[in-house]
Amino acid sequence: MRNLKYIVASCLFIFIAIACNPDDDSTTVAVRDRQEVDLEDQLKLSEYLETHFYYEVYPQNPVGDEVEIKFDTISGANANQTPLSQQVTESFLSREGIDYKIYTLKLLQGSGDKSPTFADSALVSYKGLLLENDDDGNQILFDSSVNSVWFDLPSVVPGFAEGVSQFNGASTITQLPDNTFSYQGSGLGAVFLPSGLGYFSATISRVPAYSPLIFTFQLRSAKTTDHDGDGVFSKFEDLDGDRNLRSSDNADNTDEDTIGAFNYIDADDDNDGVDTIDENADPNGDGDPSDALDTDGDGVPDYLDADTAIAVTT
């Protein structure tokens, strides 16, 4: 696992390229038109899905429900295999004015009751792959973690977060004598995504610019996240509903301040001098601000209304 810097904390390779500084050298390339690149990516993904199938590989001595998803070409002895194109589902995610198509292979939904949103944290084991093979005929692996690791989904490539959020975690998590964990009933699948939902024009070691990506994963667990501790779950701080907590044009930044403090990481969302948590943003304490106090009745709750700075005392 290669470590990358993310602001002041370390992060794993699938964290968004714009927020990470690779430890090794990266190459700057000309930024191309996103629509043009996406048309090319969709052709590559479509061809891959039409010509490849999946199979599962199990460890010799499994602990829990470990399984590896692998892919191969439909040819020769595998000529009768079912193509991935007949097994994936399609969804769309808008970024930078483009409606990107994502393909999800859902092998096991997951039998647990925890499912992350795009704004939450997820515990996963995973592999990141390119569509291409290396000189030895092996599919190029650019990142992986056999051990389950926690990801802050707003900080990973959007396509990965979108894929993981379609699954549930394990139904049973057992701590073993050696302080590791085993899992049963984990979500199991893969997501195939265009470069616009990956690293796009960034050239990082093992991932050329404009590369469509594949992530296989098992979802173990999830946590609903309140990044700034203001009492409002982060998923409710996506004000424009585009499944992105850092939308452009300050769409997710109520006070439009100059420090880039989007609401999900801003303790005082409206910058009125009273912290969000003190403006009765969530009276019943369930993290959902739909019941937030609106003192002046203008349709804007106090915690988003700079004209109303009333701290609620208890």
Order of alpha helices (4+ residues) and beta strands (2+ residues): beta-beta-beta-alpha-beta-beta-beta-beta-beta-beta-alpha-beta-beta-beta-beta
